[in-house]
Amino acid sequence: MANNVAEAVIGAAVVFVAAGFVVYAGQTSGYRVTGDSYPLTANFRNVDGISVGTDVRIAGIKVGSVTSLDLDDATFMAKARFTVRDGLSVPEDSDVKIASEGLLGGNFVEITPGASDIMLASGDEITNTQGSVDLLNLLMRFGTGK
C-alpha cells in the first residue's frame, strides 16, 4: 500500500512539473491562448526563411505571426497572410520586409510603420514589400567579384 501512495505522489509531481514547463514555454515564446488579432496580406518575390508561425515584428517586438503562404498563379509572387494584434493600428504606407536575425539566426517579417493618417483595416494588403535576401548567393557574388 505504501508503494502505491509513493508512486501516486511521484506521478503527480511529474505531471505538475510538466505543466509548469508548458506554461513557461508559452510565456517565453510570446504565444497567447487569448488575444484578438486582425489579418493583413503582402506579396513578396521571395519568402525563403519564413513559414507558417514565423514572428511578425514592429521595432523588434512580436505583434503577430504568419498564418499562410501561397503562390499567386497570375503574378508568380508569394502571398503571405499574417496577423497583427488588435489595438495596433498600422499606417497604410507602411513597409514590410523579411529580415534576418543574423548570419546564424532565423528570419522574421518586419513591419516598418509609415506616416499616413489612414490605417489598414482587417484583410488589407501592404504593397511596399521587400523579400528575403539569399545570403549564400550574395556571398558567392562577393567572393567571385561579380
Solvent accessible surface area in square Angstrom, and as a share of the most:
residue,aa,sasa,rsa
1,M,185,0.83
2,A,82,0.63
3,N,112,0.58
4,N,95,0.49
5,V,88,0.50
6,A,51,0.39
7,E,116,0.52
8,A,67,0.52
9,V,96,0.55
10,I,113,0.57
11,G,33,0.32
12,A,64,0.49
13,A,53,0.41
14,V,95,0.54
15,V,104,0.60
16,F,159,0.66
17,V,82,0.47
18,A,52,0.40
19,A,52,0.40
20,G,41,0.39
21,F,141,0.59
22,V,109,0.63
23,V,88,0.51
24,Y,140,0.53
25,A,56,0.43
26,G,23,0.22
27,Q,135,0.60
28,T,87,0.51
29,S,69,0.44
30,G,39,0.37
31,Y,154,0.58
32,R,139,0.51
33,V,137,0.79
34,T,108,0.63
35,G,55,0.53
36,D,108,0.56
37,S,56,0.36
38,Y,27,0.10
39,P,62,0.39
40,L,0,0.00
41,T,20,0.11
42,A,0,0.00
43,N,34,0.18
44,F,1,0.00
45,R,208,0.76
46,N,50,0.25
47,V,29,0.17
48,D,90,0.46
49,G,58,0.55
50,I,14,0.07
51,S,65,0.42
52,V,99,0.57
53,G,47,0.45
54,T,19,0.11
55,D,37,0.19
56,V,0,0.00
57,R,49,0.18
58,I,24,0.12
59,A,92,0.71
60,G,53,0.51
61,I,105,0.53
62,K,69,0.29
63,V,10,0.06
64,G,13,0.12
65,S,31,0.20
66,V,2,0.01
67,T,64,0.37
68,S,31,0.20
69,L,51,0.25
70,D,72,0.37
71,L,110,0.55
72,D,41,0.21
73,D,113,0.59
74,A,89,0.69
75,T,81,0.47
76,F,153,0.64
77,M,48,0.22
78,A,14,0.11
79,K,43,0.18
80,A,0,0.00
81,R,90,0.33
82,F,0,0.00
83,T,26,0.15
84,V,0,0.00
85,R,79,0.29
86,D,75,0.39
87,G,88,0.84
88,L,49,0.25
89,S,71,0.46
90,V,2,0.01
91,P,13,0.08
92,E,80,0.36
93,D,60,0.31
94,S,0,0.00
95,D,67,0.35
96,V,1,0.00
97,K,74,0.31
98,I,11,0.06
99,A,16,0.13
100,S,53,0.34
101,E,93,0.42
102,G,35,0.33
103,L,146,0.73
104,L,183,0.91
105,G,38,0.37
106,G,43,0.41
107,N,40,0.20
108,F,23,0.10
109,V,0,0.00
110,E,42,0.19
111,I,1,0.01
112,T,68,0.39
113,P,68,0.43
114,G,28,0.27
115,A,94,0.73
116,S,26,0.17
117,D,136,0.71
118,I,110,0.56
119,M,88,0.39
120,L,21,0.10
121,A,59,0.46
122,S,72,0.47
123,G,48,0.46
124,D,53,0.27
125,E,70,0.32
126,I,0,0.00
127,T,106,0.62
128,N,68,0.35
129,T,47,0.27
130,Q,98,0.43
131,G,15,0.15
132,S,14,0.09
133,V,84,0.49
134,D,74,0.39
135,L,67,0.33
136,L,127,0.63
137,N,69,0.35
138,L,94,0.47
139,L,108,0.54
140,M,113,0.51
141,R,141,0.51
142,F,173,0.72
143,G,65,0.62
144,T,87,0.51
145,G,70,0.67
146,K,194,0.82
